[in-house]
Amino acid sequence: MLVDGLGGQRAGPRSRKYIKNPPEVQGCFAVCSVNLKYSKEEGMAKNFYEVRDPIHTFIRMDKQERDVVDSRPVQRLRHIHHLAMSYLVYPGACHRRFEHSLGVMELAGRVYDIVTNSENLTDDLRSLFPELTNVDQRNYWRKVLRIAALCHDIGHMPFSHAAEGVLPNGFDHELLTKDLILSAEMKDIWRKDRPTLEEWDIAKLAIGPKKLPDVTFSDWETVLSEIIVGDAFGVDRMDYLLRDSWHAGVAYGRFDHHRLIDTLRILPPPGSSRKNGGSIEPSLGVEEGGIQSAEALLLARYFMYSQVYFHKSRKIYDIHLKDFLVDWLDGGNFKTDTESHLSLTDNEVLTAMRAAAKNPSAAGHVHADRIMNRKHFRRIYEYNSNDFAKNPLAGEKVFEALVSNFGEENVRFYSYNKSGGIHDFPVRLDTGDIVSSMQHSDVLKNIPPFKFFNIYINENHRTTANQFLNNSLEDILNIGEEQE
């Protein structure tokens, strides 16, 4: 018989019965359901589970992975919104970190199976990575990779990235993820089933060398961590683009991830070829036939940032949320011990926010009222290439002028000015030569940087502030030039 998360009973071709799912898998918000496969002959549960998912159709896991799913750190992700308060702008964007983590695990397993397939390996790779020729090692690292992918986000604070700035100095969600993976509670799980797993192997793959600069990574561990958190082909990025796009109801994040994954390879640096040989510091790359899918992934990222992640109203809700948390939390920061982290989710924050919005004397009342009653600040100025050409400090000058005239409590700003990432990865041509993606792809060379500068004003001052800028903007920009 099958245990189905949809509940109820129905007669199928073989009179299969569907019954309500067990308590530990309820609450997926109709996004996923877990099916336990049973043996007809023995009536015993098999070591295999399925989860329905709108992005990947089915996500499969074994009992050891299911034990991790049932752990407190992973179950907590059911109550952490993936896109913070974006649901106030995109009503469908109510998805959580939980289903994203399941999706990352699924994609990590798919990529691992492709890049370690014997048909996709060279003698150089087999020599460099003995793990590829040992069946037990290959199976062990596949399990570590999938579980690391499942756990890569367990350190996120309530409302995900929007609350990252409320952590004490020196902390981020990656550090909290590491602490949770190494915790006694999770160590019991790593030792519970076979094969037993080393917690540091999981932590390194989940976080990667960039966020663990003091930890030594082997070349093999570096490549595997790249499968999860890599800048170019990390499955974390693949899943969040597809999932965020689907839930937000936009098409910007879609790309052919099936074709991309099928063409991923572990490749030596550009300049290597079948003629000159050699394999030094390999990384994830792509066959020439997959370059268009790689371009589509990175273009999807650019459009999702410009149209969804940096949407003007979404960002001001992030700012109001942060202001509320600073006022509401003891000391203005999240606590970073394991128990405090696990006990706090979006649910507790929203409960406190709703109460504070109704009580003028409550901590954070002003900010809670703005969020709950849609009194958020409105954008009054945004990045303008003409203004910034006249004065590179245009945004800062406008912000200072508005603060001077309307008060710091009535003005907020958000800025972001970074490249879209260096899209340089190895591409293996049909000739066998390895070249740089930046050399091979005109599309990747021309993806523009992310430039966002938004200034927001209290709606009560919006009309007056607009009049002020209309009359004074040129003077504000010229004053900045004269001071330089």
Solvent accessible surface area in square Angstrom, and as a share of the most:
residue,aa,sasa,rsa
1,M,127,0.57
2,L,26,0.13
3,V,11,0.06
4,D,7,0.04
5,G,24,0.23
6,L,135,0.67
7,G,25,0.24
8,G,52,0.50
9,Q,131,0.58
10,R,154,0.56
11,A,94,0.73
12,G,23,0.22
13,P,133,0.84
14,R,189,0.69
15,S,83,0.53
16,R,96,0.35
17,K,121,0.51
18,Y,21,0.08
19,I,63,0.32
20,K,138,0.59
21,N,13,0.07
22,P,34,0.21
23,P,112,0.70
24,E,80,0.36
25,V,3,0.02
26,Q,75,0.33
27,G,43,0.42
28,C,11,0.07
29,F,110,0.46
30,A,104,0.81
31,V,24,0.14
32,C,13,0.08
33,S,4,0.03
34,V,9,0.05
35,N,11,0.05
36,L,27,0.13
37,K,61,0.26
38,Y,70,0.26
39,S,15,0.10
40,K,165,0.70
41,E,154,0.69
42,E,130,0.58
43,G,54,0.51
44,M,124,0.55
45,A,56,0.43
46,K,112,0.48
47,N,93,0.48
48,F,70,0.29
49,Y,19,0.07
50,E,17,0.08
51,V,1,0.01
52,R,106,0.39
53,D,10,0.05
54,P,48,0.30
55,I,29,0.15
56,H,11,0.05
57,T,90,0.52
58,F,45,0.19
59,I,1,0.00
60,R,105,0.38
61,M,6,0.03
62,D,31,0.16
63,K,87,0.37
64,Q,8,0.04
65,E,4,0.02
66,R,14,0.05
67,D,22,0.12
68,V,0,0.00
69,V,6,0.04
70,D,55,0.29
71,S,8,0.05
72,R,111,0.41
73,P,1,0.01
74,V,0,0.00
75,Q,40,0.18
76,R,11,0.04
77,L,0,0.00
78,R,13,0.05
79,H,63,0.28
80,I,0,0.00
81,H,12,0.05
82,H,8,0.03
83,L,8,0.04
84,A,2,0.01
85,M,2,0.01
86,S,0,0.00
87,Y,44,0.17
88,L,50,0.25
89,V,37,0.21
90,Y,34,0.13
91,P,110,0.69
92,G,41,0.39
93,A,0,0.00
94,C,59,0.36
95,H,4,0.02
96,R,33,0.12
97,R,11,0.04
98,F,6,0.02
99,E,6,0.02
100,H,0,0.00
101,S,0,0.00
102,L,3,0.01
103,G,0,0.00
104,V,0,0.00
105,M,0,0.00
106,E,18,0.08
107,L,0,0.00
108,A,0,0.00
109,G,1,0.01
110,R,65,0.24
111,V,0,0.00
112,Y,5,0.02
113,D,61,0.31
114,I,41,0.21
115,V,1,0.00
116,T,2,0.01
117,N,62,0.32
118,S,67,0.43
119,E,157,0.70
120,N,24,0.12
121,L,17,0.08
122,T,55,0.32
123,D,112,0.58
124,D,64,0.33
125,L,4,0.02
126,R,77,0.28
127,S,94,0.61
128,L,63,0.32
129,F,3,0.01
130,P,85,0.54
131,E,34,0.15
132,L,4,0.02
133,T,88,0.51
134,N,71,0.36
135,V,105,0.61
136,D,109,0.56
137,Q,72,0.32
138,R,70,0.26
139,N,90,0.46
140,Y,31,0.12
141,W,22,0.08
142,R,77,0.28
143,K,26,0.11
144,V,0,0.00
145,L,0,0.00
146,R,13,0.05
147,I,0,0.00
148,A,0,0.00
149,A,0,0.00
150,L,0,0.00
151,C,0,0.00
152,H,11,0.05
153,D,4,0.02
154,I,0,0.00
155,G,0,0.00
156,H,1,0.00
157,M,2,0.01
158,P,0,0.00
159,F,0,0.00
160,S,1,0.01
161,H,106,0.47
162,A,17,0.13
163,A,0,0.00
164,E,40,0.18
165,G,52,0.50
166,V,1,0.01
167,L,11,0.06
168,P,39,0.25
169,N,155,0.79
170,G,75,0.72
171,F,70,0.29
172,D,37,0.19
173,H,16,0.07
174,E,33,0.15
175,L,51,0.26
176,L,4,0.02
177,T,0,0.00
178,K,38,0.16
179,D,55,0.28
180,L,4,0.02
181,I,0,0.00
182,L,36,0.18
183,S,20,0.13
184,A,78,0.61
185,E,59,0.27
186,M,0,0.00
187,K,76,0.32
188,D,101,0.52
189,I,24,0.12
190,W,1,0.00
191,R,104,0.38
192,K,121,0.51
193,D,27,0.14
194,R,183,0.67
195,P,60,0.38
196,T,55,0.32
197,L,1,0.00
198,E,93,0.42
199,E,20,0.09
200,W,103,0.36
201,D,22,0.12
202,I,0,0.00
203,A,0,0.00
204,K,24,0.10
205,L,0,0.00
206,A,3,0.02
207,I,8,0.04
208,G,1,0.01
209,P,50,0.31
210,K,156,0.66
211,K,102,0.43
212,L,14,0.07
213,P,109,0.68
214,D,142,0.74
215,V,44,0.25
216,T,117,0.68
217,F,31,0.13
218,S,55,0.36
219,D,67,0.35
220,W,6,0.02
221,E,18,0.08
222,T,50,0.29
223,V,1,0.00
224,L,0,0.00
225,S,1,0.01
226,E,39,0.17
227,I,0,0.00
228,I,0,0.00
229,V,55,0.31
230,G,11,0.11
231,D,76,0.39
232,A,16,0.12
233,F,1,0.00
234,G,1,0.01
235,V,0,0.00
236,D,32,0.16
237,R,28,0.10
238,M,0,0.00
239,D,0,0.00
240,Y,37,0.14
241,L,0,0.00
242,L,17,0.09
243,R,0,0.00
244,D,1,0.00
245,S,0,0.00
246,W,134,0.47
247,H,22,0.10
248,A,12,0.09
249,G,66,0.63
250,V,22,0.13
251,A,63,0.48
252,Y,92,0.35
253,G,0,0.00
254,R,153,0.56
255,F,21,0.09
256,D,76,0.39
257,H,14,0.06
258,H,110,0.49
259,R,111,0.40
260,L,0,0.00
261,I,7,0.03
262,D,74,0.38
263,T,7,0.04
264,L,0,0.00
265,R,30,0.11
266,I,3,0.01
267,L,0,0.00
268,P,21,0.13
269,P,48,0.30
270,P,62,0.39
271,G,55,0.53
272,S,16,0.11
273,S,19,0.12
274,R,187,0.68
275,K,196,0.83
276,N,100,0.51
277,G,32,0.30
278,G,44,0.42
279,S,23,0.15
280,I,125,0.63
281,E,129,0.58
282,P,8,0.05
283,S,33,0.21
284,L,1,0.00
285,G,0,0.00
286,V,0,0.00
287,E,39,0.17
288,E,48,0.21
289,G,40,0.39
290,G,0,0.00
291,I,7,0.03
292,Q,120,0.54
293,S,10,0.07
294,A,0,0.00
295,E,23,0.10
296,A,35,0.27
297,L,0,0.00
298,L,2,0.01
299,L,58,0.29
300,A,3,0.03
301,R,28,0.10
302,Y,45,0.17
303,F,87,0.36
304,M,0,0.00
305,Y,41,0.15
306,S,30,0.19
307,Q,80,0.35
308,V,0,0.00
309,Y,19,0.07
310,F,16,0.07
311,H,49,0.22
312,K,80,0.34
313,S,21,0.14
314,R,20,0.07
315,K,19,0.08
316,I,1,0.00
317,Y,0,0.00
318,D,12,0.06
319,I,26,0.13
320,H,0,0.00
321,L,0,0.00
322,K,84,0.36
323,D,31,0.16
324,F,0,0.00
325,L,0,0.00
326,V,69,0.40
327,D,71,0.37
328,W,77,0.27
329,L,24,0.12
330,D,121,0.63
331,G,79,0.76
332,G,15,0.14
333,N,59,0.30
334,F,4,0.02
335,K,125,0.53
336,T,35,0.20
337,D,75,0.39
338,T,43,0.25
339,E,99,0.45
340,S,31,0.20
341,H,5,0.02
342,L,18,0.09
343,S,77,0.50
344,L,32,0.16
345,T,12,0.07
346,D,0,0.00
347,N,67,0.35
348,E,73,0.33
349,V,0,0.00
350,L,45,0.22
351,T,96,0.56
352,A,21,0.16
353,M,0,0.00
354,R,137,0.50
355,A,61,0.47
356,A,5,0.04
357,A,13,0.10
358,K,155,0.66
359,N,66,0.34
360,P,108,0.68
361,S,100,0.64
362,A,29,0.22
363,A,57,0.44
364,G,7,0.07
365,H,38,0.17
366,V,77,0.44
367,H,23,0.10
368,A,0,0.00
369,D,25,0.13
370,R,28,0.10
371,I,4,0.02
372,M,51,0.23
373,N,79,0.41
374,R,125,0.46
375,K,106,0.45
376,H,9,0.04
377,F,2,0.01
378,R,60,0.22
379,R,76,0.28
380,I,22,0.11
381,Y,19,0.07
382,E,83,0.37
383,Y,67,0.25
384,N,62,0.32
385,S,71,0.46
386,N,104,0.53
387,D,12,0.06
388,F,37,0.15
389,A,87,0.67
390,K,93,0.39
391,N,0,0.00
392,P,92,0.58
393,L,76,0.38
394,A,0,0.00
395,G,0,0.00
396,E,76,0.34
397,K,36,0.15
398,V,0,0.00
399,F,43,0.18
400,E,97,0.44
401,A,18,0.14
402,L,0,0.00
403,V,36,0.21
404,S,94,0.61
405,N,86,0.44
406,F,27,0.11
407,G,22,0.21
408,E,126,0.56
409,E,108,0.48
410,N,15,0.08
411,V,2,0.01
412,R,46,0.17
413,F,87,0.36
414,Y,51,0.19
415,S,52,0.33
416,Y,50,0.19
417,N,109,0.56
418,K,124,0.53
419,S,71,0.46
420,G,6,0.05
421,G,33,0.32
422,I,145,0.74
423,H,14,0.06
424,D,74,0.38
425,F,9,0.04
426,P,6,0.04
427,V,0,0.00
428,R,47,0.17
429,L,38,0.19
430,D,125,0.65
431,T,83,0.48
432,G,9,0.09
433,D,58,0.30
434,I,8,0.04
435,V,21,0.12
436,S,19,0.12
437,S,0,0.00
438,M,59,0.26
439,Q,131,0.58
440,H,67,0.30
441,S,4,0.02
442,D,98,0.51
443,V,60,0.35
444,L,2,0.01
445,K,102,0.43
446,N,110,0.56
447,I,22,0.11
448,P,59,0.37
449,P,62,0.39
450,F,2,0.01
451,K,89,0.38
452,F,36,0.15
453,F,15,0.06
454,N,7,0.04
455,I,0,0.00
456,Y,2,0.01
457,I,0,0.00
458,N,21,0.11
459,E,77,0.34
460,N,133,0.68
461,H,62,0.28
462,R,96,0.35
463,T,96,0.56
464,T,77,0.45
465,A,0,0.00
466,N,62,0.32
467,Q,103,0.46
468,F,43,0.18
469,L,12,0.06
470,N,125,0.64
471,N,123,0.63
472,S,25,0.16
473,L,41,0.20
474,E,92,0.41
475,D,83,0.43
476,I,16,0.08
477,L,1,0.00
478,N,65,0.33
479,I,90,0.46
480,G,0,0.00
481,E,75,0.34
482,E,141,0.63
483,Q,131,0.58
484,E,132,0.59
